[in-house]
Amino acid sequence: MTIPEFLTYTVIFLAVYVQVFFLVTFFDHFKEIKKLKNEPLPDLVNPPKVAIIVPCWNEEKTVHGTIASILALDYPPELLEVIAVDDGSTDKTWEELSQYKNHSRVRIFHKENGGKHTAVNFGIENTDAEIIGGLDADSFVAPDALRRMIGMFMANPKAMAITPSLIVDQPKNILQYAQRIEYNMSTYNKKMLSLLGAIHVTPGPFSLFRKNMFTKIGAFRKAHNTEDQEFAYRMQENHLQIEHCVNAFVYTRSPNTVKKLYVQRLRWIYGFIQNTMDYRHLIFNPEYLNFSFFTLPSGVISIIAVVYLSLVFLYDAILLVIKKITVYSIAGFTHGGVAHLHFDWFYINTQTVFFVTIFLYMLIIFSIVAGTRLNKQGHGFDWHILAYILIYSVIAPFWLLKAVWNTIARRGQPAWR
Amino acid sequence: MKKFSKYFIALLITVALFALAWYASIYFNNRKINEIIKAQNQATIDVMSSETQFELLQQSSCQDSVSNDELASELSNLADKITYGEQNFSDQTQLNLLKQQYSVLEVKDFLLTKQISTRCKQSVVTILYFYSNDNTCTDCLNQGYVLDALRQQYPNVRVYSFDAGLDSSTIRALISVYKVPKTLPTLVLDGKTYSGFQTLAALQKLLPATPVKKPVSATKH
Protein backbone atom coordinates (compact mmCIF):
# COMPACT_ATOMS: atom_id res chain seq x y z
CA MET A 1 0.00 0.00 0.00
CA THR A 2 1.43 3.38 -1.01
CA ILE A 3 1.45 6.41 1.32
CA PRO A 4 -1.34 8.23 -0.63
CA GLU A 5 -3.45 5.04 -0.54
CA PHE A 6 -2.86 4.71 3.21
CA LEU A 7 -3.86 8.36 3.75
CA THR A 8 -6.98 7.94 1.60
CA TYR A 9 -8.07 4.84 3.55
CA THR A 10 -7.38 6.58 6.88
CA VAL A 11 -9.44 9.61 5.93
CA ILE A 12 -12.34 7.49 4.64
CA PHE A 13 -12.17 5.23 7.72
CA LEU A 14 -12.52 8.24 10.01
CA ALA A 15 -15.36 9.68 7.89
CA VAL A 16 -17.23 6.34 8.03
CA TYR A 17 -16.55 6.11 11.76
CA VAL A 18 -18.19 9.50 12.37
CA GLN A 19 -21.33 8.47 10.48
CA VAL A 20 -21.45 5.06 12.20
CA PHE A 21 -21.13 6.78 15.58
CA PHE A 22 -24.19 8.91 14.72
CA LEU A 23 -26.02 5.75 13.60
CA VAL A 24 -25.21 3.94 16.85
CA THR A 25 -26.46 6.98 18.79
CA PHE A 26 -29.64 7.01 16.67
CA PHE A 27 -30.50 3.38 17.42
CA ASP A 28 -29.44 3.76 21.04
CA HIS A 29 -32.15 6.42 21.44
CA PHE A 30 -34.54 5.06 18.82
CA LYS A 31 -37.61 4.86 21.11
CA GLU A 32 -37.06 8.41 22.31
CA ILE A 33 -36.64 9.69 18.75
CA LYS A 34 -39.71 7.79 17.54
CA LYS A 35 -41.85 9.52 20.19
CA LEU A 36 -40.85 12.91 18.78
CA LYS A 37 -42.94 12.25 15.69
CA ASN A 38 -46.26 12.83 17.48
CA GLU A 39 -45.01 14.88 20.40
CA PRO A 40 -47.96 16.85 21.83
CA LEU A 41 -47.76 20.58 22.47
CA PRO A 42 -46.77 21.05 26.14
CA ASP A 43 -49.08 22.71 28.64
CA LEU A 44 -47.17 25.52 30.31
CA VAL A 45 -47.89 26.33 33.95
CA ASN A 46 -46.41 29.67 35.05
CA PRO A 47 -44.27 30.07 31.93
CA PRO A 48 -41.32 32.48 32.13
CA LYS A 49 -41.06 35.87 30.46
CA VAL A 50 -39.32 35.68 27.10
CA ALA A 51 -37.51 38.37 25.15
CA ILE A 52 -36.61 37.86 21.51
CA ILE A 53 -33.89 40.15 20.27
CA VAL A 54 -33.85 41.09 16.58
CA PRO A 55 -30.46 42.51 15.62
CA CYS A 56 -30.89 44.56 12.45
CA TRP A 57 -28.33 45.85 10.03
CA ASN A 58 -29.84 47.09 6.77
CA GLU A 59 -32.91 44.86 7.05
CA GLU A 60 -35.55 47.34 5.84
CA LYS A 61 -37.21 44.73 3.61
CA THR A 62 -37.42 41.81 6.01
CA VAL A 63 -37.62 43.23 9.52
CA HIS A 64 -41.45 43.56 9.49
CA GLY A 65 -41.87 39.88 8.61
CA THR A 66 -39.47 38.83 11.32
CA ILE A 67 -41.20 40.88 14.04
CA ALA A 68 -44.64 39.77 12.81
CA SER A 69 -43.62 36.10 13.09
CA ILE A 70 -42.50 36.65 16.70
CA LEU A 71 -45.71 38.46 17.65
CA ALA A 72 -47.70 35.60 16.09
CA LEU A 73 -46.09 33.01 18.35
CA ASP A 74 -48.37 30.82 20.44
CA TYR A 75 -47.33 32.25 23.83
CA PRO A 76 -48.97 34.45 26.46
CA PRO A 77 -48.66 37.96 24.95
CA GLU A 78 -47.87 39.62 28.26
CA LEU A 79 -44.86 37.31 28.66
CA LEU A 80 -43.33 37.87 25.25
CA GLU A 81 -41.49 40.98 24.13
CA VAL A 82 -39.56 41.86 21.02
CA ILE A 83 -36.39 43.91 21.31
CA ALA A 84 -35.37 45.25 17.92
CA VAL A 85 -31.87 46.71 17.84
CA ASP A 86 -30.83 48.75 14.81
CA ASP A 87 -27.08 48.26 14.62
CA GLY A 88 -26.32 51.51 12.77
CA SER A 89 -28.13 50.62 9.55
CA THR A 90 -27.45 52.80 6.53
CA ASP A 91 -30.79 52.08 4.83
CA LYS A 92 -34.33 52.77 6.10
CA THR A 93 -34.34 50.07 8.79
CA TRP A 94 -34.71 52.63 11.57
CA GLU A 95 -37.66 54.29 9.83
CA GLU A 96 -39.31 50.90 9.49
CA LEU A 97 -38.65 50.07 13.15
CA SER A 98 -40.01 53.48 14.22
CA GLN A 99 -43.49 52.25 13.26
CA TYR A 100 -43.31 50.09 16.41
CA LYS A 101 -42.51 53.12 18.59
CA ASN A 102 -45.76 52.86 20.54
CA HIS A 103 -46.23 49.10 20.30
CA SER A 104 -46.87 47.55 23.71
CA ARG A 105 -44.80 44.40 23.02
CA VAL A 106 -42.04 45.78 20.82
CA ARG A 107 -39.18 47.91 22.06
CA ILE A 108 -36.85 49.52 19.56
CA PHE A 109 -33.29 50.70 20.01
CA HIS A 110 -30.75 52.38 17.80
CA LYS A 111 -27.00 52.15 18.32
CA GLU A 112 -23.80 52.73 16.40
CA ASN A 113 -22.69 49.87 14.23
CA GLY A 114 -20.59 47.39 16.19
CA GLY A 115 -21.43 43.99 14.78
CA LYS A 116 -24.18 41.51 15.41
CA HIS A 117 -22.89 40.37 18.79
CA THR A 118 -22.95 43.93 20.14
CA ALA A 119 -26.58 44.35 19.05
CA VAL A 120 -27.59 41.10 20.77
CA ASN A 121 -25.64 42.03 23.92
CA PHE A 122 -27.34 45.44 23.88
CA GLY A 123 -30.72 43.70 23.83
CA ILE A 124 -29.73 41.35 26.67
CA GLU A 125 -28.72 44.32 28.83
CA ASN A 126 -32.10 45.97 28.22
CA THR A 127 -34.46 43.21 29.28
CA ASP A 128 -35.47 41.55 32.52
CA ALA A 129 -36.85 38.43 30.79
CA GLU A 130 -35.78 35.04 32.15
CA ILE A 131 -35.40 33.48 28.72
CA ILE A 132 -33.67 35.33 25.93
CA GLY A 133 -33.44 34.45 22.30
CA GLY A 134 -32.38 36.02 19.06
CA LEU A 135 -33.89 35.96 15.62
CA ASP A 136 -32.01 37.09 12.55
CA ALA A 137 -34.02 39.32 10.29
CA ASP A 138 -33.89 36.72 7.52
CA SER A 139 -35.72 34.04 9.52
CA PHE A 140 -39.28 33.20 10.55
CA VAL A 141 -40.54 31.03 13.41
CA ALA A 142 -43.29 28.38 13.38
CA PRO A 143 -46.10 29.52 15.75
CA ASP A 144 -45.69 26.58 18.16
CA ALA A 145 -41.88 26.68 18.29
CA LEU A 146 -41.56 28.90 21.37
CA ARG A 147 -44.10 26.93 23.39
CA ARG A 148 -42.26 23.68 22.63
CA MET A 149 -38.88 25.14 23.52
CA ILE A 150 -40.11 26.70 26.76
CA GLY A 151 -41.71 23.34 27.58
CA MET A 152 -38.24 21.79 27.35
CA PHE A 153 -36.76 24.50 29.58
CA MET A 154 -39.45 23.88 32.20
CA ALA A 155 -39.06 20.09 32.01
CA ASN A 156 -35.30 20.25 32.33
CA PRO A 157 -34.02 22.91 34.75
CA LYS A 158 -30.44 21.99 33.81
CA ALA A 159 -30.95 23.01 30.18
CA MET A 160 -29.31 26.42 29.77
CA ALA A 161 -29.81 26.77 26.02
CA ILE A 162 -32.16 25.19 23.51
CA THR A 163 -31.66 25.23 19.77
CA PRO A 164 -34.42 24.81 17.14
CA SER A 165 -34.50 22.87 13.89
CA LEU A 166 -33.67 25.04 10.92
CA ILE A 167 -35.45 24.63 7.59
CA VAL A 168 -34.65 26.40 4.35
CA ASP A 169 -37.60 28.68 3.59
CA GLN A 170 -39.22 28.36 0.16
CA PRO A 171 -36.30 27.13 -1.95
CA LYS A 172 -36.52 28.43 -5.49
CA ASN A 173 -33.46 27.17 -7.29
CA ILE A 174 -31.42 23.95 -7.25
CA LEU A 175 -28.80 25.51 -4.97
CA GLN A 176 -31.43 26.31 -2.35
CA TYR A 177 -32.99 22.84 -2.67
CA ALA A 178 -29.51 21.41 -2.06
CA GLN A 179 -29.21 23.59 1.04
CA ARG A 180 -32.59 22.36 2.26
CA ILE A 181 -31.22 18.80 2.11
CA GLU A 182 -28.13 19.92 4.00
CA TYR A 183 -30.22 21.64 6.69
CA ASN A 184 -32.34 18.50 7.08
CA MET A 185 -29.19 16.47 7.61
CA SER A 186 -28.01 19.09 10.12
CA THR A 187 -31.18 18.53 12.16
CA TYR A 188 -30.32 14.82 12.40
CA ASN A 189 -26.70 15.57 13.30
CA LYS A 190 -27.73 18.18 15.86
CA LYS A 191 -30.27 15.87 17.49
CA MET A 192 -27.62 13.16 17.78
CA LEU A 193 -25.13 15.66 19.24
CA SER A 194 -27.84 16.83 21.63
CA LEU A 195 -28.36 13.25 22.81
CA LEU A 196 -24.60 13.05 23.34
CA GLY A 197 -24.55 16.39 25.18
CA ALA A 198 -22.12 17.69 22.61
CA ILE A 199 -23.71 20.47 20.54
CA HIS A 200 -21.12 22.91 19.20
CA VAL A 201 -23.28 25.76 17.89
CA THR A 202 -26.32 27.68 19.11
CA PRO A 203 -27.54 29.13 15.80
CA GLY A 204 -28.47 32.78 15.60
CA PRO A 205 -32.00 32.04 14.44
CA PHE A 206 -34.06 31.48 17.58
CA SER A 207 -31.72 29.69 19.94
CA LEU A 208 -33.00 30.42 23.47
CA PHE A 209 -30.91 30.97 26.61
CA ARG A 210 -31.54 31.38 30.30
CA LYS A 211 -30.58 34.94 31.15
CA ASN A 212 -28.73 34.07 34.35
CA MET A 213 -26.24 32.15 32.25
CA PHE A 214 -24.93 35.39 30.72
CA THR A 215 -23.96 36.62 34.17
CA LYS A 216 -22.11 33.34 34.73
CA ILE A 217 -20.09 33.11 31.51
CA GLY A 218 -20.39 36.59 30.00
CA ALA A 219 -22.00 37.98 26.86
CA PHE A 220 -21.51 37.20 23.18
CA ARG A 221 -18.11 37.94 21.68
CA LYS A 222 -17.08 38.83 18.16
CA ALA A 223 -15.44 35.39 17.88
CA HIS A 224 -14.32 35.58 14.25
CA ASN A 225 -17.85 36.59 13.18
CA THR A 226 -19.24 33.27 14.46
CA GLU A 227 -20.41 34.33 17.91
CA ASP A 228 -23.04 31.56 18.01
CA GLN A 229 -20.31 28.93 17.70
CA GLU A 230 -17.98 30.46 20.24
CA PHE A 231 -20.80 30.85 22.74
CA ALA A 232 -21.64 27.13 22.48
CA TYR A 233 -17.94 26.29 22.98
CA ARG A 234 -17.89 28.50 26.08
CA MET A 235 -21.05 26.85 27.41
CA GLN A 236 -19.48 23.41 26.92
CA GLU A 237 -16.32 24.60 28.60
CA ASN A 238 -18.45 25.60 31.61
CA HIS A 239 -20.45 22.35 31.55
CA LEU A 240 -23.68 24.16 30.67
CA GLN A 241 -26.25 21.99 28.97
CA ILE A 242 -27.43 22.71 25.41
CA GLU A 243 -30.54 20.87 24.20
CA HIS A 244 -32.06 20.59 20.76
CA CYS A 245 -35.84 20.86 20.30
CA VAL A 246 -36.49 18.91 17.12
CA ASN A 247 -40.11 19.99 16.72
CA ALA A 248 -39.39 23.72 17.02
CA PHE A 249 -39.06 24.81 13.42
CA VAL A 250 -37.44 28.00 12.24
CA TYR A 251 -37.56 28.87 8.55
CA THR A 252 -34.59 30.73 7.22
CA ARG A 253 -33.75 32.25 3.86
CA SER A 254 -30.75 30.63 2.26
CA PRO A 255 -28.23 32.14 -0.16
CA ASN A 256 -29.57 31.96 -3.69
CA THR A 257 -26.26 32.23 -5.51
CA VAL A 258 -23.05 30.27 -5.31
CA LYS A 259 -21.15 33.45 -4.47
CA LYS A 260 -23.38 34.28 -1.48
CA LEU A 261 -23.22 30.68 -0.27
CA TYR A 262 -19.44 30.72 -0.63
CA VAL A 263 -19.15 33.88 1.50
CA GLN A 264 -21.45 32.45 4.18
CA ARG A 265 -19.68 29.09 4.38
CA LEU A 266 -16.24 30.62 4.28
CA ARG A 267 -17.22 32.59 7.39
CA TRP A 268 -18.65 29.51 9.11
CA ILE A 269 -15.69 27.23 8.37
CA TYR A 270 -13.09 29.89 9.13
CA GLY A 271 -14.95 30.59 12.39
CA PHE A 272 -15.02 26.87 13.22
CA ILE A 273 -11.27 26.54 12.65
CA GLN A 274 -10.46 29.65 14.67
CA ASN A 275 -12.83 28.84 17.53
CA THR A 276 -11.55 25.27 17.67
CA MET A 277 -8.00 26.61 17.84
CA ASP A 278 -9.02 29.04 20.57
CA TYR A 279 -10.59 26.18 22.55
CA ARG A 280 -8.06 23.51 21.60
CA HIS A 281 -7.58 22.67 25.28
CA LEU A 282 -11.00 20.98 25.13
CA ILE A 283 -9.97 18.46 22.46
CA PHE A 284 -9.50 14.94 23.87
CA ASN A 285 -9.96 16.34 27.36
CA PRO A 286 -11.75 13.61 29.43
CA GLU A 287 -13.55 16.31 31.41
CA TYR A 288 -15.68 17.22 28.40
CA LEU A 289 -16.54 13.70 27.16
CA ASN A 290 -18.35 13.58 23.82
CA PHE A 291 -17.76 17.25 22.99
CA SER A 292 -14.02 16.75 23.26
CA PHE A 293 -13.79 13.17 21.95
CA PHE A 294 -16.36 13.36 19.16
CA THR A 295 -17.74 16.78 18.17
CA LEU A 296 -14.49 18.69 17.85
CA PRO A 297 -12.39 15.85 16.37
CA SER A 298 -15.13 14.93 13.86
CA GLY A 299 -15.32 18.56 12.71
CA VAL A 300 -11.56 18.65 12.23
CA ILE A 301 -11.65 15.26 10.47
CA SER A 302 -14.34 16.42 8.05
CA ILE A 303 -12.27 19.46 7.06
CA ILE A 304 -9.09 17.41 6.66
CA ALA A 305 -11.00 14.75 4.70
CA VAL A 306 -12.52 17.18 2.22
CA VAL A 307 -9.29 19.14 1.82
CA TYR A 308 -7.20 15.99 1.33
CA LEU A 309 -9.64 14.25 -1.02
CA SER A 310 -10.17 17.39 -3.10
CA LEU A 311 -6.38 17.82 -3.42
CA VAL A 312 -6.09 14.18 -4.52
CA PHE A 313 -8.90 14.76 -7.02
CA LEU A 314 -7.16 17.89 -8.28
CA TYR A 315 -3.87 16.00 -8.62
CA ASP A 316 -5.60 13.20 -10.57
CA ALA A 317 -7.36 15.75 -12.78
CA ILE A 318 -4.05 17.47 -13.56
CA LEU A 319 -2.45 14.09 -14.39
CA LEU A 320 -5.38 13.30 -16.71
CA VAL A 321 -5.00 16.64 -18.52
CA ILE A 322 -1.25 16.08 -18.87
CA LYS A 323 -1.92 12.58 -20.23
CA LYS A 324 -4.45 13.92 -22.76
CA ILE A 325 -2.01 16.62 -23.87
CA THR A 326 0.78 14.02 -24.15
CA VAL A 327 -1.40 11.67 -26.18
CA TYR A 328 -2.47 14.52 -28.43
CA SER A 329 1.10 15.71 -28.93
CA ILE A 330 2.47 12.26 -29.80
CA ALA A 331 -0.50 10.56 -31.45
CA GLY A 332 -2.88 13.33 -32.54
CA PHE A 333 -6.66 13.13 -32.20
CA THR A 334 -6.89 9.55 -33.33
CA HIS A 335 -6.28 7.93 -29.96
CA GLY A 336 -9.30 6.36 -28.26
CA GLY A 337 -12.68 5.97 -29.80
CA VAL A 338 -16.27 4.84 -29.48
CA ALA A 339 -15.17 1.21 -29.39
CA HIS A 340 -14.56 1.56 -25.64
CA LEU A 341 -17.98 3.00 -24.86
CA HIS A 342 -19.77 -0.36 -24.61
CA PHE A 343 -20.64 -1.44 -21.08
CA ASP A 344 -18.68 -4.26 -19.50
CA TRP A 345 -18.95 -4.78 -15.73
CA PHE A 346 -15.34 -5.95 -15.77
CA TYR A 347 -14.17 -2.33 -15.93
CA ILE A 348 -16.20 -1.17 -12.90
CA ASN A 349 -13.89 -0.30 -10.01
CA THR A 350 -14.14 -3.10 -7.46
CA GLN A 351 -11.33 -2.04 -5.17
CA THR A 352 -11.98 -1.84 -1.42
CA VAL A 353 -12.08 1.96 -1.54
CA PHE A 354 -15.02 1.80 -3.97
CA PHE A 355 -17.14 -0.26 -1.59
CA VAL A 356 -16.31 1.77 1.53
CA THR A 357 -17.18 4.93 -0.39
CA ILE A 358 -20.56 3.37 -1.20
CA PHE A 359 -21.05 2.56 2.50
CA LEU A 360 -20.15 6.14 3.39
CA TYR A 361 -22.70 7.55 0.95
CA MET A 362 -25.35 5.11 2.25
CA LEU A 363 -24.74 6.36 5.80
CA ILE A 364 -24.92 9.98 4.64
CA ILE A 365 -28.16 9.31 2.74
CA PHE A 366 -29.59 7.63 5.85
CA SER A 367 -28.80 10.72 7.92
CA ILE A 368 -30.45 12.95 5.29
CA VAL A 369 -33.60 10.83 5.13
CA ALA A 370 -33.80 10.66 8.94
CA GLY A 371 -33.24 14.44 9.16
CA THR A 372 -35.90 15.07 6.51
CA ARG A 373 -38.38 13.06 8.59
CA LEU A 374 -37.40 14.85 11.79
CA ASN A 375 -37.90 18.18 10.02
CA LYS A 376 -41.28 16.91 8.75
CA GLN A 377 -40.23 17.73 5.20
CA GLY A 378 -41.17 14.36 3.74
CA HIS A 379 -40.99 10.65 4.41
CA GLY A 380 -38.69 9.09 1.89
CA PHE A 381 -35.91 9.63 -0.56
CA ASP A 382 -35.84 13.10 -2.08
CA TRP A 383 -34.11 13.34 -5.45
CA HIS A 384 -32.59 16.65 -4.39
CA ILE A 385 -30.23 14.50 -2.29
CA LEU A 386 -28.36 13.77 -5.52
CA ALA A 387 -28.24 17.49 -6.31
CA TYR A 388 -26.91 18.13 -2.81
CA ILE A 389 -24.17 15.50 -3.14
CA LEU A 390 -23.17 16.66 -6.61
CA ILE A 391 -23.24 20.41 -5.91
CA TYR A 392 -21.51 20.23 -2.55
CA SER A 393 -18.87 17.81 -3.86
CA VAL A 394 -17.92 20.45 -6.39
CA ILE A 395 -18.20 23.71 -4.45
CA ALA A 396 -17.60 22.80 -0.78
CA PRO A 397 -13.87 22.13 -1.27
CA PHE A 398 -13.43 25.75 -2.41
CA TRP A 399 -14.62 27.37 0.82
CA LEU A 400 -12.93 24.71 2.92
CA LEU A 401 -9.61 25.17 1.12
CA LYS A 402 -9.95 28.96 1.30
CA ALA A 403 -10.73 28.83 5.05
CA VAL A 404 -7.71 26.59 5.64
CA TRP A 405 -5.58 28.85 3.45
CA ASN A 406 -6.75 31.96 5.35
CA THR A 407 -5.81 30.23 8.60
CA ILE A 408 -2.37 29.15 7.36
CA ALA A 409 -1.66 32.52 5.71
CA ARG A 410 -3.04 34.30 8.79
CA ARG A 411 -5.45 36.31 6.68
CA GLY A 412 -8.16 38.35 8.35
CA GLN A 413 -11.59 36.93 9.08
CA PRO A 414 -14.07 36.79 6.20
CA ALA A 415 -16.74 39.46 5.86
CA TRP A 416 -20.21 38.92 7.20
CA ARG A 417 -21.82 39.04 3.77
CA MET B 1 -15.85 2.49 30.65
CA LYS B 2 -19.56 2.50 29.85
CA LYS B 3 -19.39 6.06 28.53
CA PHE B 4 -16.89 4.94 25.90
CA SER B 5 -18.79 1.78 24.89
CA LYS B 6 -20.47 3.67 22.04
CA TYR B 7 -17.04 4.57 20.66
CA PHE B 8 -16.03 0.92 20.80
CA ILE B 9 -19.23 -0.32 19.14
CA ALA B 10 -18.87 2.28 16.37
CA LEU B 11 -15.27 1.17 15.88
CA LEU B 12 -16.30 -2.49 15.59
CA ILE B 13 -19.02 -1.67 13.05
CA THR B 14 -16.63 0.50 11.02
CA VAL B 15 -14.00 -2.24 10.99
CA ALA B 16 -16.72 -4.74 9.98
CA LEU B 17 -17.77 -2.48 7.09
CA PHE B 18 -14.17 -2.24 5.91
CA ALA B 19 -13.77 -6.01 6.21
CA LEU B 20 -16.94 -6.47 4.15
CA ALA B 21 -15.64 -4.02 1.54
CA TRP B 22 -12.32 -5.86 1.45
CA TYR B 23 -14.09 -9.21 1.03
CA ALA B 24 -16.34 -7.80 -1.73
CA SER B 25 -13.24 -6.48 -3.50
CA ILE B 26 -11.55 -9.91 -3.37
CA TYR B 27 -14.75 -11.62 -4.53
CA PHE B 28 -15.23 -9.38 -7.56
CA ASN B 29 -11.53 -9.38 -8.45
CA ASN B 30 -11.61 -13.20 -8.43
CA ARG B 31 -14.60 -13.07 -10.74
CA LYS B 32 -12.62 -10.79 -13.01
CA ILE B 33 -9.68 -13.20 -13.00
CA ASN B 34 -12.12 -16.00 -13.88
CA GLU B 35 -13.45 -13.90 -16.72
CA ILE B 36 -9.91 -13.48 -18.05
CA ILE B 37 -9.36 -17.24 -17.75
CA LYS B 38 -12.61 -17.85 -19.62
CA ALA B 39 -11.60 -15.43 -22.37
CA GLN B 40 -8.17 -17.04 -22.49
CA ASN B 41 -9.68 -20.52 -22.87
CA GLN B 42 -11.84 -19.27 -25.69
CA ALA B 43 -8.81 -17.72 -27.35
CA THR B 44 -6.91 -21.01 -26.98
CA ILE B 45 -9.73 -22.86 -28.74
CA ASP B 46 -9.71 -20.23 -31.48
CA VAL B 47 -5.95 -20.56 -31.94
CA MET B 48 -6.36 -24.28 -32.42
CA SER B 49 -9.29 -23.67 -34.74
CA SER B 50 -7.30 -21.21 -36.84
CA GLU B 51 -4.33 -23.58 -37.00
CA THR B 52 -6.64 -26.37 -38.14
CA GLN B 53 -8.19 -24.08 -40.73
CA PHE B 54 -4.74 -23.15 -41.96
CA GLU B 55 -3.76 -26.77 -42.31
CA LEU B 56 -6.90 -27.29 -44.35
CA LEU B 57 -6.00 -24.20 -46.38
CA GLN B 58 -2.78 -25.88 -47.48
CA GLN B 59 -4.99 -28.28 -49.39
CA SER B 60 -7.25 -25.65 -50.97
CA SER B 61 -7.12 -22.18 -52.52
CA CYS B 62 -7.05 -18.83 -50.70
CA GLN B 63 -10.49 -18.02 -52.09
CA ASP B 64 -11.87 -20.31 -49.42
CA SER B 65 -12.52 -18.17 -46.41
CA VAL B 66 -9.83 -18.69 -43.81
CA SER B 67 -9.29 -15.97 -41.28
CA ASN B 68 -8.11 -15.39 -37.74
CA ASP B 69 -9.98 -12.09 -37.40
CA GLU B 70 -12.23 -13.45 -34.67
CA LEU B 71 -9.17 -14.50 -32.71
CA ALA B 72 -7.63 -11.06 -33.17
CA SER B 73 -10.74 -9.47 -31.74
CA GLU B 74 -10.73 -11.83 -28.76
CA LEU B 75 -7.06 -11.18 -28.12
CA SER B 76 -7.74 -7.45 -28.24
CA ASN B 77 -10.50 -7.84 -25.65
CA LEU B 78 -8.20 -9.97 -23.52
CA ALA B 79 -5.41 -7.41 -23.83
CA ASP B 80 -7.70 -4.63 -22.55
CA LYS B 81 -8.65 -6.71 -19.53
CA ILE B 82 -5.07 -7.64 -18.70
CA THR B 83 -4.02 -3.98 -18.98
CA TYR B 84 -6.85 -3.01 -16.62
CA GLY B 85 -5.75 -5.78 -14.23
CA GLU B 86 -2.15 -4.56 -14.30
CA GLN B 87 -3.31 -1.11 -13.22
CA ASN B 88 -5.99 -2.10 -10.71
CA PHE B 89 -5.44 -5.55 -9.19
CA SER B 90 -3.61 -5.50 -5.91
CA ASP B 91 -2.36 -9.09 -6.35
CA GLN B 92 -0.49 -9.50 -9.65
CA THR B 93 0.60 -13.12 -9.12
CA GLN B 94 -2.32 -14.76 -10.89
CA LEU B 95 -2.40 -12.06 -13.51
CA ASN B 96 1.26 -12.68 -14.37
CA LEU B 97 0.43 -16.33 -14.97
CA LEU B 98 -2.37 -15.31 -17.30
CA LYS B 99 -0.02 -12.89 -19.05
CA GLN B 100 2.36 -15.75 -19.77
CA GLN B 101 -0.44 -17.75 -21.38
CA TYR B 102 -1.59 -14.66 -23.24
CA SER B 103 1.94 -14.19 -24.62
CA VAL B 104 1.92 -17.73 -26.00
CA LEU B 105 -1.44 -17.07 -27.68
CA GLU B 106 -0.07 -13.86 -29.16
CA VAL B 107 2.94 -15.66 -30.61
CA LYS B 108 0.71 -18.35 -32.08
CA ASP B 109 -1.54 -15.70 -33.65
CA PHE B 110 1.54 -13.83 -34.90
CA LEU B 111 2.91 -16.94 -36.61
CA LEU B 112 -0.47 -17.83 -38.06
CA THR B 113 -1.02 -14.31 -39.38
CA LYS B 114 2.35 -14.36 -41.06
CA GLN B 115 1.65 -17.73 -42.64
CA ILE B 116 -1.81 -16.74 -43.89
CA SER B 117 -0.56 -13.43 -45.29
CA THR B 118 2.36 -15.15 -47.07
CA ARG B 119 0.24 -17.99 -48.40
CA CYS B 120 -2.66 -15.78 -49.51
CA LYS B 121 -0.63 -12.62 -50.25
CA GLN B 122 -2.53 -10.49 -47.76
CA SER B 123 -1.00 -7.12 -46.88
CA VAL B 124 -0.76 -7.48 -43.11
CA VAL B 125 1.93 -5.66 -41.12
CA THR B 126 2.96 -7.26 -37.85
CA ILE B 127 4.63 -5.35 -35.02
CA LEU B 128 6.08 -7.00 -31.95
CA TYR B 129 6.16 -4.49 -29.12
CA PHE B 130 8.40 -5.14 -26.10
CA TYR B 131 7.60 -3.02 -23.07
CA SER B 132 8.11 -2.97 -19.34
CA ASN B 133 5.76 -1.97 -16.52
CA ASP B 134 8.50 -0.87 -14.17
CA ASN B 135 9.65 2.72 -13.83
CA THR B 136 12.77 2.19 -15.97
CA CYS B 137 10.79 2.46 -19.20
CA THR B 138 9.52 6.02 -19.18
CA ASP B 139 8.55 5.95 -22.87
CA CYS B 140 6.60 2.68 -22.84
CA LEU B 141 3.30 4.37 -22.02
CA ASN B 142 3.75 6.88 -24.83
CA GLN B 143 4.79 4.13 -27.25
CA GLY B 144 1.53 2.39 -26.40
CA TYR B 145 -0.45 5.54 -27.33
CA VAL B 146 1.43 5.77 -30.63
CA LEU B 147 0.72 2.13 -31.47
CA ASP B 148 -2.96 2.57 -30.62
CA ALA B 149 -3.11 5.54 -32.98
CA LEU B 150 -1.29 3.56 -35.64
CA ARG B 151 -3.76 0.68 -35.39
CA GLN B 152 -6.66 3.06 -35.84
CA GLN B 153 -5.10 4.69 -38.90
CA TYR B 154 -3.87 1.43 -40.44
CA PRO B 155 -6.33 -1.40 -39.82
CA ASN B 156 -3.97 -3.83 -41.52
CA VAL B 157 -1.43 -3.37 -38.72
CA ARG B 158 -1.34 -6.03 -36.02
CA VAL B 159 0.46 -5.22 -32.81
CA TYR B 160 1.60 -7.94 -30.40
CA SER B 161 2.72 -6.63 -27.02
CA PHE B 162 5.07 -8.45 -24.68
CA ASP B 163 6.10 -7.58 -21.14
CA ALA B 164 9.86 -8.06 -21.42
CA GLY B 165 10.15 -8.42 -17.66
CA LEU B 166 7.76 -11.37 -17.53
CA ASP B 167 9.23 -14.73 -16.58
CA SER B 168 8.21 -16.49 -19.79
CA SER B 169 10.27 -18.84 -21.96
CA THR B 170 8.23 -17.76 -25.00
CA ILE B 171 9.15 -14.11 -24.51
CA ARG B 172 12.78 -15.03 -23.84
CA ALA B 173 12.80 -16.98 -27.11
CA LEU B 174 11.35 -13.97 -28.99
CA ILE B 175 13.93 -11.66 -27.42
CA SER B 176 16.65 -14.02 -28.50
CA VAL B 177 15.32 -14.55 -32.04
CA TYR B 178 14.87 -10.84 -32.76
CA LYS B 179 17.89 -9.70 -30.74
CA VAL B 180 15.84 -7.34 -28.63
CA PRO B 181 18.17 -5.10 -26.59
CA LYS B 182 17.61 -4.18 -22.95
CA THR B 183 16.62 -0.65 -24.00
CA LEU B 184 12.84 -0.44 -24.01
CA PRO B 185 10.53 0.17 -25.72
CA THR B 186 11.63 -1.95 -28.66
CA LEU B 187 9.61 -2.69 -31.77
CA VAL B 188 10.05 -5.47 -34.31
CA LEU B 189 8.34 -4.41 -37.51
CA ASP B 190 8.09 -7.09 -40.15
CA GLY B 191 11.17 -8.78 -38.74
CA LYS B 192 13.36 -5.69 -38.29
CA THR B 193 14.20 -4.45 -34.76
CA TYR B 194 13.86 -0.78 -33.75
CA SER B 195 15.06 0.16 -30.28
CA GLY B 196 13.85 3.21 -28.32
CA PHE B 197 10.71 5.34 -28.67
CA GLN B 198 9.39 5.53 -32.23
CA THR B 199 7.20 8.47 -33.19
CA LEU B 200 3.97 8.06 -35.13
CA ALA B 201 5.54 9.76 -38.15
CA ALA B 202 8.58 7.46 -38.05
CA LEU B 203 6.38 4.36 -37.95
CA GLN B 204 4.12 5.67 -40.72
CA LYS B 205 7.17 5.94 -42.99
CA LEU B 206 7.95 2.27 -42.39
CA LEU B 207 4.46 1.09 -43.39
CA PRO B 208 3.16 0.28 -46.88
CA ALA B 209 1.64 3.35 -48.58
CA THR B 210 -2.00 2.23 -48.75
CA PRO B 211 -3.76 0.95 -45.69
CA VAL B 212 -5.82 -2.18 -46.25
CA LYS B 213 -9.10 -2.55 -44.39
CA LYS B 214 -8.76 -5.28 -41.85
CA PRO B 215 -10.23 -5.64 -38.39
CA VAL B 216 -8.25 -4.40 -35.39
CA SER B 217 -5.90 -6.72 -33.61
CA ALA B 218 -4.60 -7.11 -30.11
CA THR B 219 -2.61 -4.37 -28.43
CA LYS B 220 -1.56 -4.28 -24.85
CA HIS B 221 0.53 -1.63 -23.23
Interface residues (C-beta under 8 A of the other chain):
Chain A: F13 V16 Y17 V20 F21 L23 V24 T25 D28 L289 F293 F294 T326 V327 I330 A331 G332 T334 H335 G336 G337 A339 H340 F346 Y347 N349 T350 Q351 T352 V353 F354 F355 V356 F359
Chain B: K3 F4 K6 Y7 I9 A10 L11 I13 T14 L17 F18 L20 A21 W22 A24 S25 F28 N29 K32 E35 D80 K81 Y84 N88 S90 N142 Y145 V146 D148 A149 Q152 Q153 T199 L200 V216
